[in-house]
Amino acid sequence: AKLSIVKPNLGLSTPKVFKALDYDQLSTVDPQMLCDLFLKEGVVNTDDKYYINDLEQPAFDCLPELKALKDELLEVEGFDHVMMSGSGTSIFCIGEPTDKDAFMKEFDERDGVSVFNAAFISREEGSWFQDPSQPLAVVDESEEEVVAPIIEEGMTAEEAERVRESRLKAAEAMKESIPAEPDNSEIVVEDEGSSSNFSKGLRSILNGQRKFEESRFGEKGASYPTPSKWLE
């Protein structure tokens, strides 16, 4: 899903917003139910009535221009949901304008308003976030065929499960490639002219406890024991 964040160049004091909050207008919807609903339906398919921000009322009371901006954004064709973020003053719009050029001209080029276009990213359990614009296909070595890189709309439950398992395998392979233990080998200064005495001494301190009485600072061929050897 894509979204646009519209930020007016107007400040709004958070304490002032909370002081203006009308407790009689607070939503009575269960927050846990909202969380479960959004996780199940997603940000696009969740009904607009569940996009709730109790701080819109006091923020709009304090800054009517902010409500006027939201009302304008609600009229933009292509946005599924429009709501103020937190206590303001940014307003986020879920979706993408049908006429993006006209939208940017109308809002981003307006004095005192900035528009930031973005996209949601997600990740499978056990793997890191992927660039949504450049998904990496994964080869299922057991069957020698390419598995879709992400779970897409319209997939069967079996296809989605294969994608999940394939990405978990890729994540495990990546973890296995990372050394579990640090390199405990000794650093030896081979060439006095390759770096300053200061940097040589610094390397010895960072890589182990050097015994200065055994060799001169930065001496050619001097061996600096690492912490594991020093503790033995």
Beta strands, then each sheet from edge to edge (+ up, - down):
strand 1: 2-8
strand 2: 79-84
strand 3: 91-95
strand 4: 113-119
strand 5: 138-140
strand 6: 145-147
strand 7: 187-188
strand 8: 223-224
sheet 1: 2+ 3- 1+ 4-
sheet 2: 5+ 6-
sheet 3: 7+ 8-
end
